[in-house]
Amino acid sequence: MEKTRPNILFIMSDDHAYQAISAYGSNLIQTPNIDRIAQEGLLFTNACVSNSICAPSRATILTGKHTHLNGKIDNRMPFDTTQVTFPQLFQKAGYQTAMFGKLHFGNNPKGVDDFMILPGQGHYINPRFLKSDGDTVITGYVTDIITDLTLDWLDNKRDKEKPFMMMYLHKAPHRPWWPSPEKFAEFSKKKFPEPSTLFDDYSNRGTAAKTAEMNLYSHMMYGHDSKIRPETLLEMANVLPEVKEFPNGFYGPYNRANEAQKRLYDPVLDSINQDFKKNWPGMSDEEKMQWKYQRYMQDYLGTISSVDDNVGRVLDYLKESGLEENTIVVYTSDQGFYLGEHGWFDKRFIYDESFKTPLLIRWPNEIQPGTKNKEMVQNLDFAQTFLDAAGIQAPSDMQGESLMPLLKGQDSLWTREAVYYHYYEYPAVHMVKRHYGIVTKEYKLVHFYHDVDEWELYDRLKDPQELENVYNDPDYKDVVTELHKKLTELRIKYKDSELLDKKYIEMYE
């Protein structure tokens, strides 16, 4: 029985946009190792999250419940620690369990036999890790270190007589984007194509898009994000607009490096700062936006390149060790991310770049290699899928649906037509208004509430960039009526309500 139950390797990065994976057609970067999972397995084109922000997404994945039920509605509110997580169920069923990398909330993950996790957001350079018997700082680059820990456990620490469930969780590419020294040098020389909506003016959209604070030019920080040294900013203060900078946004990450590491970073940092001093004062606002976009992509994509390299290390180990044939490999992100589309960075919105997430699954002899699926699947479904694959009974209060029919190519057994989304963290960083909505393959209906009361409807097939709100278009009157009805039904199904909306608003005040 132990030999027939599959191992599960769950790989999750943080803020990895599907637009930055070549299997999804990226024109920004090649990710050959992540692509291997798709080539040898299944790629979902409509995978999405239920709340596009880090800790809530992770809480949903662990519990199989929407965030209004597990308590983790945002990065501030506490997780309900009485909730049962799927690693606990694997552990109880005889699986060996482990977690390495970024959890983001809680310092003692439940249901794992062994763990080393980053406290909070963690650090890219010489990161600190929490473990069951204390904490430690490991010299090196975080993406390499998390992989080293994962491979060491797989090779030396696990009980080879038991199946395993391993959570291999990358910090990258979370902000602030610090590539490894070699990727920093490589990617700082690259130039990337701009999205067609980089200079979006948000016409035909509502208040929420117009008032969000995540514009590359207006809100991306010089030091924290673009790697401009504080002394350079002081020198150029007379030509720089007012931008809120984290007090230690540059030196916080940089000063974690030792002297040898700084010597590797400094030539690139010097080049960036020299270019900024020479060219920034003479640039138009449009050119400044373009400059910030290139700096953003150079660093963001540099961190992803390291993730891809390290995923390759783990996939190679599975093959060489003979574990490949009986191991389900999942690659995903805790949500999507804006890569300059609509002039934005970050996530939070129900709009596609934020709402959709990469999802690639390989299961030899079970999943047909090289297949794609366009059904509406969600991070809400992961727990039940993993439990189903392992033959473990899922608790009746989990709210997702097992993806097993889709993994087996039995799409006719899949009955879900729409998913539910709810975002809460407002007023807060980036100022994305509270909203909930329903999304089908064809349409997206959204209600922005709290300090506004606005509805938006997007035709996902005719308007994939979501540039025109057609809620008040008479041609869509019947669609609006039908989606309102279905949204009400979903709110009831998932036990969400106006009372809970008000409760979580009051908790902020």
PyMOL commands that set and color helices and strands:
alter all, ss='L'
color gray80, all
select helices_A, chain A and resi 18-20+22-24+32-39+54-63+67-70+86-92+142-157+181-187+207-211+216-219+230-235+237-239+251-254+259-282+285-321+324-326+341-343+352-355+379-390+404-407+411-413+474-493+498-506
alter helices_A, ss='H'
color red, helices_A
select strands_A, chain A and resi 7-13+42-44+47-48+96-102+114-118+128-131+134-137+164-169+327-333+359-362+371-373+377-378+419-423+435-439+443-448+454-459
alter strands_A, ss='S'
color yellow, strands_A
deselect
rebuild
show_as cartoon
